[in-house]
Amino acid sequence: MPEAQFNDLIHAPTRLRICGLLRAVNQMDFAVLRDGLGLSDATLSKHLKTLADAGYIRLDKAASADRQDARRLTWVGLTRKGREAFDGHVGALRAIAGAVD
């Protein structure tokens, strides 16, 4: 378990929700993440760029077997650094709340 450490970048409500959803999976389709959070493409893209610039997420493009056109799916996943930062942040929040592990 990573050391509990408050993370200002992850703590922003939308980014905290993004990381929370991604923590439970290896990766998630951009559209599924967008719809699950109820965000616009632009808003989600802005937050993902912030997380990617910090090295917390990876973005992978892949062709879709279900589509006949050239559009590609964007897959989003936490990096190891992102998982550690998120887990550390959750630990810090638990400490603040007085939770005992």
DSSP file (Angstrom, degrees, kcal/mol; ACC not computed):
  #  RESIDUE AA STRUCTURE BP1 BP2  ACC     N-H-->O    O-->H-N    N-H-->O    O-->H-N    TCO  KAPPA ALPHA  PHI   PSI    X-CA   Y-CA   Z-CA
    1    1 A M              0   0    0      0, 0.0     3,-0.1     0, 0.0    83,-0.1   0.000 360.0 360.0 360.0 128.7    0.0    0.0    0.0
    2    2 A P        -     0   0    0      0, 0.0     2,-0.1     0, 0.0     3,-0.1  -0.230 360.0 -88.0 -64.1 157.0    1.4    3.4   -1.0
    3    3 A E        -     0   0    0      1,-0.1     2,-0.3    88,-0.0    89,-0.1  -0.426  49.2-102.6 -64.0 137.2    2.1    6.0    1.7
    4    4 A A        +     0   0    0     87,-0.2     2,-0.3    -2,-0.1    85,-0.2  -0.470  55.9 161.4 -63.6 122.9   -0.9    8.2    2.5
    5    5 A Q        -     0   0    0     83,-1.5    87,-0.2    -2,-0.3    88,-0.1  -0.926  39.8-123.4-151.1 121.1   -0.3   11.5    0.7
    6    6 A F        -     0   0    0     -2,-0.3     2,-0.5    86,-0.1    83,-0.1  -0.404  26.1-158.4 -63.0 136.1   -2.8   14.2   -0.1
    7    7 A N     >  -     0   0    0      1,-0.1     4,-2.2    -2,-0.1    -1,-0.1  -0.936  12.4-166.5-125.7 107.8   -2.7   14.9   -3.9
    8    8 A D  H  > S+     0   0    0     -2,-0.5     4,-0.8     1,-0.2    -1,-0.1   0.850  89.3  54.3 -60.7 -36.4   -4.1   18.3   -5.0
    9    9 A L  H >4 S+     0   0    0      1,-0.2     3,-0.5     2,-0.2    -1,-0.2   0.926 114.9  38.1 -66.9 -44.5   -4.2   17.3   -8.7
   10   10 A I  H 34 S+     0   0    0      1,-0.2    -1,-0.2     5,-0.1    -2,-0.2   0.805 103.8  72.5 -74.0 -29.6   -6.3   14.1   -8.0
   11   11 A H  H 3<  +     0   0    0     -4,-2.2    -1,-0.2     4,-0.1    -2,-0.2   0.724  65.2 109.4 -65.1 -23.2   -8.4   15.8   -5.4
   12   12 A A  S <X S-     0   0    0     -4,-0.8     4,-2.8    -3,-0.5     3,-0.3  -0.339  82.5-118.8 -53.3 131.6  -10.3   18.0   -7.9
   13   13 A P  H  > S+     0   0    0      0, 0.0     4,-2.1     0, 0.0     5,-0.2   0.829 108.8  44.4 -48.9 -46.8  -13.8   16.4   -7.9
   14   14 A T  H  > S+     0   0    0      1,-0.2     4,-2.4     2,-0.2     5,-0.1   0.924 115.9  46.7 -67.1 -42.6  -14.0   15.4  -11.5
   15   15 A R  H  > S+     0   0    0     -3,-0.3     4,-2.6     2,-0.2    -1,-0.2   0.859 110.2  54.1 -68.3 -33.6  -10.4   14.0  -11.5
   16   16 A L  H  X S+     0   0    0     -4,-2.8     4,-2.2     2,-0.2    -1,-0.2   0.913 110.6  46.5 -63.4 -42.2  -11.1   12.1   -8.3
   17   17 A R  H  X S+     0   0    0     -4,-2.1     4,-2.3    -5,-0.3    -2,-0.2   0.903 111.3  51.9 -66.2 -41.6  -14.2   10.5   -9.9
   18   18 A I  H  X S+     0   0    0     -4,-2.4     4,-2.5     1,-0.2     5,-0.2   0.959 112.8  44.4 -58.3 -51.9  -12.2    9.7  -13.0
   19   19 A C  H  X S+     0   0    0     -4,-2.6     4,-1.9     1,-0.2    -1,-0.2   0.879 111.2  54.7 -62.5 -38.3   -9.5    8.0  -11.0
   20   20 A G  H  X S+     0   0    0     -4,-2.2     4,-0.6    -5,-0.2    -1,-0.2   0.905 111.3  43.9 -62.7 -42.2  -12.0    6.2   -8.9
   21   21 A L  H >< S+     0   0    0     -4,-2.3     3,-0.7     1,-0.2     4,-0.2   0.908 115.9  47.2 -68.4 -41.7  -13.8    4.7  -11.9
   22   22 A L  H >< S+     0   0    0     -4,-2.5     3,-1.3     1,-0.2    56,-0.3   0.765  98.8  70.5 -72.5 -24.2  -10.5    3.7  -13.6
   23   23 A R  H 3< S+     0   0    0     -4,-1.9    -1,-0.2     1,-0.3    -2,-0.2   0.812  95.9  53.0 -62.6 -29.9   -9.1    2.2  -10.4
   24   24 A A  T << S+     0   0    0     -3,-0.7     2,-0.3    -4,-0.6    -1,-0.3   0.544 112.3  44.1 -84.9  -7.0  -11.5   -0.7  -10.6
   25   25 A V  S <  S-     0   0    0     -3,-1.3    53,-0.3    -4,-0.2     3,-0.1  -0.861  75.2-124.4-134.1 165.1  -10.6   -1.7  -14.2
   26   26 A N  S    S-     0   0    0      1,-0.3     2,-0.3    -2,-0.3    52,-0.2   0.905  93.4 -20.6 -74.0 -43.9   -7.5   -2.1  -16.4
   27   27 A Q        -     0   0    0     50,-0.2     2,-0.3    -3,-0.1    -1,-0.3  -0.977  60.2-150.0-159.1 163.8   -8.9    0.3  -18.9
   28   28 A M  E     -A   76   0A   0     48,-2.6    48,-2.9    -2,-0.3     2,-0.1  -0.997  28.7-104.9-142.0 142.9  -12.1    1.9  -20.0
   29   29 A D  E  >  -A   75   0A   0     -2,-0.3     4,-2.5    46,-0.2     3,-0.3  -0.440  30.8-125.7 -64.4 136.6  -13.5    3.2  -23.3
   30   30 A F  H  > S+     0   0    0     44,-3.1     4,-3.1     1,-0.2     5,-0.2   0.893 110.3  51.6 -50.1 -46.2  -13.5    7.1  -23.4
   31   31 A A  H  > S+     0   0    0     43,-0.2     4,-2.6     1,-0.2    -1,-0.2   0.874 109.3  49.0 -64.7 -38.1  -17.2    7.1  -24.3
   32   32 A V  H  > S+     0   0    0     -3,-0.3     4,-2.5     2,-0.2    -1,-0.2   0.918 113.8  46.5 -66.4 -43.2  -18.1    4.8  -21.4
   33   33 A L  H  X S+     0   0    0     -4,-2.5     4,-1.8     2,-0.2    -2,-0.2   0.934 113.3  49.4 -62.5 -47.1  -16.1    7.0  -19.0
   34   34 A R  H  X>S+     0   0    0     -4,-3.1     5,-2.0    -5,-0.2     4,-1.2   0.936 114.9  43.5 -57.7 -49.3  -17.7   10.2  -20.4
   35   35 A D  H  <5S+     0   0    0     -4,-2.6    -1,-0.2     1,-0.2    -2,-0.2   0.878 110.9  54.8 -68.2 -37.3  -21.2    8.8  -20.1
   36   36 A G  H  <5S+     0   0    0     -4,-2.5    -1,-0.2     1,-0.2    -2,-0.2   0.832 115.7  39.1 -63.8 -32.3  -20.6    7.4  -16.7
   37   37 A L  H  <5S-     0   0    0     -4,-1.8    -1,-0.2    -5,-0.2    -2,-0.2   0.604 106.1-127.0 -92.2 -13.7  -19.5   10.8  -15.4
   38   38 A G  T  <5 +     0   0    0     -4,-1.2     2,-0.2     1,-0.2    -3,-0.2   0.877  60.8 140.8  69.4  37.6  -22.1   12.8  -17.4
   39   39 A L      < -     0   0    0     -5,-2.0    -1,-0.2    -6,-0.2     2,-0.1  -0.699  54.2-110.8-109.9 161.2  -19.4   15.0  -19.0
   40   40 A S     >  -     0   0    0     -2,-0.2     4,-2.4     1,-0.1     5,-0.2  -0.464  34.6-109.9 -78.6 162.0  -18.9   16.5  -22.4
   41   41 A D  H  > S+     0   0    0      1,-0.2     4,-2.8     2,-0.2     5,-0.2   0.922 119.2  50.8 -56.1 -45.2  -16.1   15.3  -24.6
   42   42 A A  H  > S+     0   0    0      2,-0.2     4,-2.1     1,-0.2    -1,-0.2   0.905 110.5  47.2 -63.7 -43.1  -14.3   18.6  -24.1
   43   43 A T  H  > S+     0   0    0      2,-0.2     4,-1.9     1,-0.2    -1,-0.2   0.932 114.9  45.7 -65.8 -45.6  -14.5   18.6  -20.3
   44   44 A L  H  X S+     0   0    0     -4,-2.4     4,-2.7     1,-0.2     5,-0.2   0.928 111.6  52.7 -63.0 -43.8  -13.4   15.0  -20.0
   45   45 A S  H  X S+     0   0    0     -4,-2.8     4,-2.4    -5,-0.2    -1,-0.2   0.888 107.2  52.8 -58.5 -40.6  -10.5   15.5  -22.5
   46   46 A K  H  X S+     0   0    0     -4,-2.1     4,-1.7     2,-0.2    -1,-0.2   0.927 112.5  43.5 -61.9 -46.0   -9.3   18.5  -20.5
   47   47 A H  H  X S+     0   0    0     -4,-1.9     4,-2.2     1,-0.2    -2,-0.2   0.884 112.8  52.2 -69.3 -37.9   -9.2   16.5  -17.2
   48   48 A L  H  X S+     0   0    0     -4,-2.7     4,-2.9     1,-0.2    -1,-0.2   0.887 106.9  53.5 -65.1 -37.5   -7.6   13.5  -19.0
   49   49 A K  H  X S+     0   0    0     -4,-2.4     4,-2.8    -5,-0.2    -1,-0.2   0.917 108.3  50.1 -62.3 -42.3   -4.9   15.8  -20.4
   50   50 A T  H  X S+     0   0    0     -4,-1.7     4,-1.1     1,-0.2    -2,-0.2   0.927 114.4  44.0 -60.3 -45.8   -4.1   17.1  -16.9
   51   51 A L  H  <>S+     0   0    0     -4,-2.2     5,-2.7     1,-0.2     6,-0.7   0.877 114.2  49.8 -68.3 -37.7   -3.9   13.5  -15.6
   52   52 A A  H ><5S+     0   0    0     -4,-2.9     3,-1.4     4,-0.2    -2,-0.2   0.901 106.3  55.5 -67.4 -41.0   -1.8   12.3  -18.6
   53   53 A D  H 3<5S+     0   0    0     -4,-2.8    -1,-0.2     1,-0.3    -2,-0.2   0.805 107.9  50.1 -61.8 -28.7    0.6   15.2  -18.2
   54   54 A A  T 3<5S-     0   0    0     -4,-1.1    -1,-0.3    -5,-0.2    -2,-0.2   0.531 118.2-114.9 -84.6  -7.1    1.2   14.1  -14.6
   55   55 A G  T < 5S+     0   0    0     -3,-1.4    27,-0.4    -4,-0.3    26,-0.3   0.669  83.3 120.1  82.5  16.8    1.8   10.6  -15.8
   56   56 A Y  S   <S+     0   0    0     -5,-2.7    23,-2.3    25,-0.2     2,-0.3   0.728  71.0  29.5 -89.0 -24.2   -1.2    9.2  -14.0
   57   57 A I  E     -B   78   0A   0     -6,-0.7     2,-0.4    21,-0.3    21,-0.2  -0.919  64.3-144.7-132.7 161.0   -3.1    7.9  -17.0
   58   58 A R  E     -B   77   0A   0     19,-2.9    19,-2.0    -2,-0.3     2,-0.5  -0.952   9.8-152.0-121.1 146.6   -2.4    6.4  -20.4
   59   59 A L  E     -B   76   0A   0     -2,-0.4     2,-0.4    17,-0.2    17,-0.2  -0.980  13.8-174.6-119.0 126.3   -4.4    6.9  -23.5
   60   60 A D  E     -B   75   0A   0     15,-2.7    15,-3.7    -2,-0.5     2,-0.4  -0.977  12.6-149.6-124.1 134.1   -4.4    4.2  -26.2
   61   61 A K  E     +B   74   0A   0     -2,-0.4     2,-0.3    13,-0.2    13,-0.2  -0.839  22.7 171.9-100.6 138.5   -6.1    4.4  -29.6
   62   62 A A  E     -B   73   0A   0     11,-2.4    11,-3.1    -2,-0.4     2,-0.1  -0.999  34.6-108.3-146.3 145.4   -7.4    1.2  -31.2
   63   63 A A  E     -B   72   0A   0     -2,-0.3     2,-0.5     9,-0.2     9,-0.2  -0.386  35.2-125.5 -66.7 149.7   -9.5    0.3  -34.2
   64   64 A S    >   -     0   0    0      7,-0.7     3,-1.0     5,-0.2    -1,-0.1  -0.878   7.8-154.5-102.4 128.0  -13.0   -0.9  -33.5
   65   65 A A  T 3  S+     0   0    0     -2,-0.5    -1,-0.1     1,-0.2    -2,-0.0   0.718  96.0  59.3 -68.6 -20.7  -14.0   -4.3  -34.9
   66   66 A D  T 3  S+     0   0    0     -3,-0.0     2,-0.3     2,-0.0    -1,-0.2   0.577  94.7  77.3 -85.4 -10.3  -17.6   -3.1  -34.8
   67   67 A R    <   -     0   0    0     -3,-1.0    -3,-0.0     4,-0.1    -4,-0.0  -0.792  56.3-162.3-107.8 145.0  -17.1   -0.1  -37.0
   68   68 A Q  S    S+     0   0    0     -2,-0.3    -1,-0.1     2,-0.0     2,-0.1   0.589  74.3  75.0 -93.6 -14.1  -16.7    0.0  -40.8
   69   69 A D  S    S-     0   0    0      1,-0.1    -5,-0.2     2,-0.0    -2,-0.1  -0.270  94.5-103.8 -91.6-178.2  -15.2    3.5  -40.8
   70   70 A A  S    S+     0   0    0     -2,-0.1    -1,-0.1    -7,-0.1    -3,-0.0   0.442  75.3 125.1 -88.1   0.1  -11.7    4.6  -39.8
   71   71 A R        -     0   0    0     -8,-0.1    -7,-0.7     1,-0.1     2,-0.3  -0.290  48.1-149.2 -63.0 145.8  -12.6    6.0  -36.4
   72   72 A R  E     - B   0  63A   0     -9,-0.2     2,-0.3   -11,-0.0    -9,-0.2  -0.859  10.3-119.0-117.9 151.5  -10.7    4.6  -33.5
   73   73 A L  E     - B   0  62A   0    -11,-3.1   -11,-2.4    -2,-0.3     2,-0.6  -0.614  20.5-138.1 -84.2 146.1  -11.7    4.0  -29.9
   74   74 A T  E     - B   0  61A   0     -2,-0.3   -44,-3.1   -13,-0.2     2,-0.4  -0.939  16.4-160.7-106.2 123.0   -9.7    5.8  -27.2
   75   75 A W  E     -AB  29  60A   0    -15,-3.7   -15,-2.7    -2,-0.6     2,-0.4  -0.857   3.6-159.7-103.6 137.6   -9.0    3.6  -24.1
   76   76 A V  E     +AB  28  59A   0    -48,-2.9   -48,-2.6    -2,-0.4     2,-0.3  -0.954  17.1 163.1-120.7 133.8   -8.1    5.2  -20.8
   77   77 A G  E     - B   0  58A   0    -19,-2.0   -19,-2.9    -2,-0.4     2,-0.2  -0.997  38.3-107.0-148.0 151.9   -6.3    3.5  -18.0
   78   78 A L  E     - B   0  57A   0    -56,-0.3   -21,-0.3   -53,-0.3     2,-0.1  -0.550  33.0-136.2 -73.1 140.7   -4.4    4.4  -14.8
   79   79 A T     >  -     0   0    0    -23,-2.3     4,-2.6    -2,-0.2     5,-0.2  -0.375  31.4-100.4 -81.6 172.7   -0.7    4.0  -14.9
   80   80 A R  H  > S+     0   0    0      1,-0.2     4,-2.5     2,-0.2     5,-0.2   0.922 128.3  51.5 -61.1 -41.7    1.1    2.4  -12.0
   81   81 A K  H  > S+     0   0    0    -26,-0.3     4,-2.4     1,-0.2    -1,-0.2   0.893 110.1  49.8 -60.3 -40.1    2.1    5.9  -10.9
   82   82 A G  H  > S+     0   0    0    -27,-0.4     4,-2.7     2,-0.2    -2,-0.2   0.901 109.7  49.7 -66.9 -41.5   -1.5    6.9  -11.2
   83   83 A R  H  X S+     0   0    0     -4,-2.6     4,-2.9     2,-0.2     5,-0.2   0.920 112.9  47.4 -62.6 -43.5   -2.7    3.9   -9.1
   84   84 A E  H  X S+     0   0    0     -4,-2.5     4,-2.4     2,-0.2    -2,-0.2   0.910 113.2  47.9 -65.0 -41.8   -0.2    4.7   -6.4
   85   85 A A  H  X S+     0   0    0     -4,-2.4     4,-2.2     2,-0.2    -2,-0.2   0.922 114.6  46.2 -65.3 -43.3   -1.1    8.4   -6.4
   86   86 A F  H  X S+     0   0    0     -4,-2.7     4,-2.8     2,-0.2     5,-0.2   0.941 113.8  47.6 -64.4 -47.5   -4.8    7.6   -6.2
   87   87 A D  H  X S+     0   0    0     -4,-2.9     4,-2.1     1,-0.2    -2,-0.2   0.894 112.9  49.6 -61.8 -39.9   -4.4    5.0   -3.5
   88   88 A G  H  X S+     0   0    0     -4,-2.4     4,-2.0    -5,-0.2   -83,-1.5   0.885 111.1  49.7 -64.3 -39.0   -2.1    7.3   -1.5
   89   89 A H  H  X S+     0   0    0     -4,-2.2     4,-2.4     2,-0.2    -2,-0.2   0.921 109.8  49.9 -66.8 -43.5   -4.7   10.1   -1.8
   90   90 A V  H  X S+     0   0    0     -4,-2.8     4,-2.3     1,-0.2    -2,-0.2   0.900 109.9  52.5 -61.3 -39.5   -7.5    7.8   -0.6
   91   91 A G  H  X S+     0   0    0     -4,-2.1     4,-2.1    -5,-0.2    -1,-0.2   0.895 108.8  49.6 -61.3 -40.3   -5.3    6.9    2.3
   92   92 A A  H  X S+     0   0    0     -4,-2.0     4,-2.4   -87,-0.2    -2,-0.2   0.897 109.7  51.0 -66.0 -40.1   -4.8   10.5    3.2
   93   93 A L  H  X S+     0   0    0     -4,-2.4     4,-2.3     1,-0.2    -2,-0.2   0.894 109.2  51.3 -64.8 -38.5   -8.6   11.2    3.0
   94   94 A R  H  X>S+     0   0    0     -4,-2.3     5,-2.8     2,-0.2     4,-0.6   0.907 110.0  49.7 -63.7 -40.4   -9.2    8.2    5.3
   95   95 A A  H ><5S+     0   0    0     -4,-2.1     3,-0.7     3,-0.2    -2,-0.2   0.907 110.7  49.5 -64.0 -41.6   -6.7    9.6    7.8
   96   96 A I  H 3<5S+     0   0    0     -4,-2.4    -1,-0.2     1,-0.2    -2,-0.2   0.900 111.9  48.7 -62.6 -40.1   -8.3   13.1    7.6
   97   97 A A  H 3<5S-     0   0    0     -4,-2.3    -1,-0.2    -5,-0.2    -2,-0.2   0.561 116.2-116.4 -78.8  -7.3  -11.7   11.4    8.2
   98   98 A G  T <<5 +     0   0    0     -3,-0.7    -3,-0.2    -4,-0.6    -2,-0.1   0.675  57.9 160.1  81.9  16.9  -10.3    9.5   11.1
   99   99 A A      < -     0   0    0     -5,-2.8     2,-0.5    -6,-0.2    -1,-0.2  -0.423  31.8-141.1 -72.4 147.7  -10.9    6.1    9.5
  100  100 A V              0   0    0     -2,-0.1    -1,-0.0     1,-0.1    -5,-0.0  -0.935 360.0 360.0-112.1 131.0   -8.9    3.2   10.8
  101  101 A D              0   0    0     -2,-0.5    -1,-0.1     0, 0.0    -2,-0.0   0.456 360.0 360.0 -84.5 360.0   -7.5    0.5    8.4
